[in-house]
């Protein structure tokens, strides 16, 4: 991917060329799950309102 500042980024978020060559983008920590799958991750999960 190439951004508006002429940096080229690889799939790992590392600039491989351009003014920011060698910099790495920050990664977000998250996961996505359907409502019924939360119970697998959290023992105390209760889906009642």
N, C-alpha and C positions, 0 to 999 in steps of 0.2 A: 504494500500500500504506500502511496505517496501522499504527503500532506501539503498544505498550502505554503509551507516554508521550505519546500524541496527536500524534506527528509524522507527517506525510504525506510519502512518498518517491515520486519519479518513477522511471522505468525506468533512469535513469542514476545512481541512488543519491544524488540531491541532495534534501535536505529542503526541500519547498516551503511547508510551514506547520508550526506547532508550536514548542516551545521550542528545537529545534535547526535552525530555519529557516536555510538557507544553507549548512549543513554538508554534506559529502559523505562517503559511506562509502568505505573503502579497497577497492580492486579487487585481486583475486588474479590472478597471472600463471600461467597453466597452459594445457595443451591435452590433448586426449584423442585417442588413436589406437589402432587395433587392432594386435596384435603384428606383423603383416606390414607395417604402414605405417611402423614406426619406421625401417626401412632407408632410406626416402625422406628422412628428416630427419637421419640420422646416417650418415656414410660408413663409420665403423668399427664399426657395429653388428654383433654376432654373437649369434645366438639359441641357441647351444649351451650346455649346462649345464656 
